[in-house]
């Protein structure tokens, strides 16, 4: 928990170029992002949730060096999102905490067409 708080403070500082460490942190993050997108991922092994049907759209994930992760849609395999280890960890922790849970859409009683 303390590590998560420290990461959150660092993230806030990184976005604040007026903070003494902000510019250096931003430069490091930019370098990490450039290196991440420069990686050749043509030979990575993509995996998806067990039981997913071949013809259905599904999210596919691949592990990259340094704990980074690549993610794509099975219906659009050329578009690949890449995340650093810290970004992926933040996403997974947020998902576990319900940060991305959506409220159900209100049902207006109309029949689906």
C-alpha positions as CSV (number, residue, x, y, z in Angstrom):
1,X,0.0,0.0,0.0
2,X,2.8,2.4,0.9
3,X,4.5,1.6,-2.5
4,X,1.3,2.4,-4.3
5,X,1.1,5.7,-2.6
6,X,4.7,6.5,-3.4
7,X,4.1,5.6,-7.0
8,X,1.1,7.9,-7.1
9,X,3.1,10.8,-5.7
10,X,5.9,10.1,-8.3
11,X,3.3,10.0,-11.1
12,X,1.8,13.3,-9.9
13,X,5.3,14.9,-9.8
14,X,6.1,13.5,-13.2
15,X,3.2,15.5,-14.7
16,X,4.3,18.7,-13.0
17,X,7.2,20.2,-14.9
18,X,7.5,22.9,-12.2
19,X,8.3,20.2,-9.6
20,X,12.1,19.9,-9.3
21,X,12.0,16.2,-10.4
22,X,9.2,16.7,-12.9
23,X,11.2,17.4,-16.0
24,X,13.7,14.5,-15.3
25,X,10.9,12.1,-14.6
26,X,9.0,13.1,-17.8
27,X,12.2,12.7,-19.8
28,X,12.8,9.2,-18.3
29,X,9.2,8.2,-19.1
30,X,9.5,9.5,-22.7
31,X,12.7,7.4,-23.1
32,X,11.0,4.3,-21.7
33,X,8.0,4.8,-24.1
34,X,10.3,5.3,-27.1
35,X,12.3,2.1,-26.2
36,X,9.1,0.2,-25.6
37,X,7.6,1.0,-29.0
38,X,11.0,0.4,-30.7
39,X,10.9,-3.3,-29.6
40,X,10.4,-5.8,-32.4
41,X,7.3,-7.8,-31.2
42,X,6.8,-9.9,-34.4
43,X,7.7,-13.1,-32.6
44,X,5.8,-12.7,-29.3
45,X,3.3,-15.3,-28.1
46,X,-0.1,-13.8,-27.9
47,X,-2.6,-15.3,-25.4
48,X,-6.2,-14.7,-24.5
49,X,-8.7,-15.8,-21.9
50,X,-9.3,-19.5,-21.8
51,X,-12.5,-20.6,-23.5
52,X,-12.5,-17.7,-26.0
53,X,-13.9,-18.7,-29.3
54,X,-11.7,-18.2,-32.4
55,X,-14.3,-16.1,-34.3
56,X,-15.2,-13.9,-31.3
57,X,-13.5,-10.6,-30.6
58,X,-11.2,-11.1,-27.6
59,X,-8.3,-9.2,-26.0
60,X,-4.9,-10.7,-26.6
61,X,-1.9,-10.1,-24.3
62,X,1.8,-10.7,-24.8
63,X,4.6,-10.4,-22.3
64,X,7.5,-8.1,-23.4
65,X,11.0,-7.7,-21.9
66,X,11.4,-5.9,-18.6
67,X,7.9,-6.8,-17.5
68,X,6.2,-4.7,-20.2
69,X,3.0,-5.9,-21.8
70,X,1.5,-5.6,-25.3
71,X,-2.3,-5.7,-25.8
72,X,-4.4,-5.9,-29.0
73,X,-7.9,-6.9,-30.2
74,X,-8.1,-10.2,-32.1
75,X,-10.1,-8.4,-34.8
76,X,-7.5,-5.7,-35.3
77,X,-4.1,-7.4,-34.7
78,X,-2.1,-4.6,-36.3
79,X,-3.1,-2.1,-33.7
80,X,-1.0,-2.9,-30.6
81,X,-1.0,-1.0,-27.3
82,X,2.2,-1.3,-25.2
83,X,2.4,-0.7,-21.5
84,X,5.4,-0.4,-19.2
85,X,5.5,-2.7,-16.2
86,X,4.4,0.1,-13.9
87,X,1.5,1.1,-16.2
88,X,0.3,-2.5,-16.5
89,X,0.5,-3.0,-12.7
90,X,-1.5,0.2,-12.1
91,X,-4.1,-1.0,-14.6
92,X,-4.4,-4.4,-13.1
93,X,-4.6,-3.0,-9.5
94,X,-7.3,-0.5,-10.7
95,X,-9.3,-3.3,-12.3
96,X,-9.1,-5.4,-9.2
97,X,-10.3,-2.5,-7.1
98,X,-13.3,-1.9,-9.4
99,X,-11.9,1.4,-10.7
100,X,-13.2,0.6,-14.2
101,X,-16.5,-1.0,-13.3
102,X,-19.3,0.6,-15.4
103,X,-22.8,1.2,-14.1
104,X,-25.4,-0.7,-16.1
105,X,-27.2,1.4,-18.7
106,X,-30.7,2.3,-17.6
107,X,-33.3,0.1,-19.2
108,X,-36.0,2.2,-20.9
109,X,-38.3,-0.7,-21.4
110,X,-38.0,-0.6,-25.2
111,X,-37.6,-3.9,-27.0
112,X,-34.2,-4.4,-28.7
113,X,-34.4,-4.2,-32.4
